[in-house]
Every structure is written in C-alpha cells, then in structure tokens.
Amino acid sequence: MQFKIEQGSEKINSVDGLSLLGLLLDQSNLRNHVGSSNLGTRNELERKADVFSSVVGL
C-alpha cells in the first residue's frame, strides 16, 4: 500500500492517520521486536505486541 500525502483544506477526524500509522508500524518491525523478547510464552508475547500496537494507535 502506498500513500500520497498532500496538504488540503478538508477537516481531519481522529482516525484518519491510523492506516498510515499501521503501515509505518509494519515497516518499522517494532511489533516483531516487542514480541521477540524472552519474557514469556509465545501467546503472551503476541498479546504484548497486540497491546503495544493498540497503545500506539491510541
């Protein structure tokens, strides 16, 4: 997915940037980094990565 960012006069609501943020998180590999520690089972690490992604989105 590619984004073209342009300045406009439209009103922006609070969820407009979530798709761009999701793309940036995917490309940065931060979610995998959070889930790759040795501090829990695989399920616990996946939940931690989900919580991390949710918090960043908020």
Rosetta constraint file for C-alpha pairs under 8 A:
AtomPair CA 1 CA 23 HARMONIC 7.91 0.50
AtomPair CA 3 CA 20 HARMONIC 7.54 0.50
AtomPair CA 12 CA 16 HARMONIC 6.44 0.50
AtomPair CA 17 CA 21 HARMONIC 6.08 0.50
AtomPair CA 18 CA 22 HARMONIC 6.00 0.50
AtomPair CA 18 CA 57 HARMONIC 6.53 0.50
AtomPair CA 19 CA 23 HARMONIC 6.27 0.50
AtomPair CA 20 CA 24 HARMONIC 6.24 0.50
AtomPair CA 21 CA 25 HARMONIC 6.16 0.50
AtomPair CA 21 CA 57 HARMONIC 7.23 0.50
AtomPair CA 22 CA 26 HARMONIC 6.21 0.50
AtomPair CA 22 CA 57 HARMONIC 7.93 0.50
AtomPair CA 23 CA 27 HARMONIC 6.22 0.50
AtomPair CA 24 CA 28 HARMONIC 5.97 0.50
AtomPair CA 25 CA 29 HARMONIC 6.24 0.50
AtomPair CA 25 CA 30 HARMONIC 6.18 0.50
AtomPair CA 25 CA 31 HARMONIC 6.87 0.50
AtomPair CA 25 CA 53 HARMONIC 7.89 0.50
AtomPair CA 26 CA 30 HARMONIC 7.39 0.50
AtomPair CA 26 CA 31 HARMONIC 7.32 0.50
AtomPair CA 29 CA 33 HARMONIC 6.40 0.50
AtomPair CA 30 CA 34 HARMONIC 6.19 0.50
AtomPair CA 31 CA 35 HARMONIC 6.33 0.50
AtomPair CA 31 CA 49 HARMONIC 5.41 0.50
AtomPair CA 31 CA 50 HARMONIC 7.80 0.50
AtomPair CA 31 CA 52 HARMONIC 7.30 0.50
AtomPair CA 31 CA 53 HARMONIC 6.84 0.50
AtomPair CA 32 CA 36 HARMONIC 6.03 0.50
AtomPair CA 32 CA 49 HARMONIC 7.23 0.50
AtomPair CA 33 CA 37 HARMONIC 7.28 0.50
AtomPair CA 34 CA 45 HARMONIC 7.46 0.50
AtomPair CA 34 CA 48 HARMONIC 7.14 0.50
AtomPair CA 34 CA 49 HARMONIC 5.58 0.50
AtomPair CA 34 CA 52 HARMONIC 7.68 0.50
AtomPair CA 35 CA 42 HARMONIC 7.99 0.50
AtomPair CA 35 CA 45 HARMONIC 4.67 0.50
AtomPair CA 35 CA 46 HARMONIC 5.75 0.50
AtomPair CA 35 CA 48 HARMONIC 6.63 0.50
AtomPair CA 35 CA 49 HARMONIC 5.30 0.50
AtomPair CA 36 CA 45 HARMONIC 7.07 0.50
AtomPair CA 37 CA 45 HARMONIC 7.48 0.50
AtomPair CA 39 CA 45 HARMONIC 7.59 0.50
AtomPair CA 40 CA 44 HARMONIC 5.67 0.50
AtomPair CA 40 CA 45 HARMONIC 6.10 0.50
AtomPair CA 41 CA 45 HARMONIC 6.21 0.50
AtomPair CA 42 CA 46 HARMONIC 6.17 0.50
AtomPair CA 43 CA 47 HARMONIC 6.21 0.50
AtomPair CA 44 CA 48 HARMONIC 6.18 0.50
AtomPair CA 45 CA 49 HARMONIC 6.19 0.50
AtomPair CA 46 CA 50 HARMONIC 6.21 0.50
AtomPair CA 47 CA 51 HARMONIC 6.13 0.50
AtomPair CA 48 CA 52 HARMONIC 6.07 0.50
AtomPair CA 49 CA 53 HARMONIC 6.20 0.50
AtomPair CA 50 CA 54 HARMONIC 6.20 0.50
AtomPair CA 51 CA 55 HARMONIC 6.10 0.50
AtomPair CA 52 CA 56 HARMONIC 6.24 0.50
AtomPair CA 53 CA 57 HARMONIC 6.20 0.50
AtomPair CA 54 CA 58 HARMONIC 6.29 0.50
